[in-house]
């Protein structure tokens, strides 16, 4: 298929792009490469895909020695005219929208960017799909939409009307927007509610990355809710495999992506097993070979105490359930972290010579 992936230089977008290229799909990647976190990490992800900084000319990279079926555009989803041009020339079979402003806590202090990126940006994507007759859209939602729901495990059958953060509210808004476009314009949409994704090439603001960095530097880590948090940690390869099951099902059945009577769907992708944050930290300590200095703090505004996914739909309809536990997942991350920081050190030394 010809697939547009927005946010292709992001954590999940990078992994999905890599996987789909290996399946011989034709991929167009879009990312604005903003500086919410270290842009060098985003360029390093792109380099793994064969897109090198020096080859991005006038915000476009069409030369890719590693993957002939990957083109890249440095573009912001808020630039509707540029995005429309990409759609006009792309002739896409499907869009995977993973571009978004991430971070629950960041939304407390920088709310406007969430409206611009997550709502206006997604609206522009849906509008381009309508105008250019793209009938299949997979997009990233979040477990955060369950907010203050008390019934566990979280099921897509539950109401999601009590968001605990603006980030969560924008993701729920995306789901409602998708429903409207599905209803009015017969665009088949599947929103994927991701649960606490972690793994190699992850964001520096995420717990695993920041905890590993601080423990190795012998600096304290902040443990909120006095260590009583539980998260349904889901390894990134499991997230991507779940997404690919959804995408491949669409590819196998060109005329029906969702149910004919209800072209809008929501699916949880999580491990289905809430893990205490303290146990997660213990795995990091084991793999780095150092004990963490823990600073226990109360729960922050916007956080929830526990997440836990009901993954029955993922198992029954897509024949998949995440399989990588935190022991294996954390080990793989720490191994990657050491490798990546060695590369960064070598790069710094070369520049200084």
Buried (B, 14 or more C-beta within 10 A) or exposed (E): BBBBBBBBBBBBBBBBBBBBBEEEBBBBBBBBBBEBBEEEBBBBBBEBBBBBBEBBEEBBBEBBEEBEBBBBBBBBBBBBEBBBBBBEEBEBBBBBBBBBBBBBBBBBEEBEBBBBBBBEBBBBBBBBBBEBEBBBBBBBBBBBBBBEBEEBBBBBEBEBEBBBBBBBBBBBBBBEBBBBBBEEBEBBBBBBBBBBBBBBBBBEBBBBBBBBBBBBEEEEBEBBBEBBBBBBBBBBBBBBBBBBBBBBBBBEEEEEBBEEEEBBBBBBBBBBBBBBBBEBBBBBBEBBEBEBEBEEEEEEEBBBBBBBBBBBBBEEEBEBBBEBBBEEBBBBBBEBBEEBEEEBEEEEEEEEE
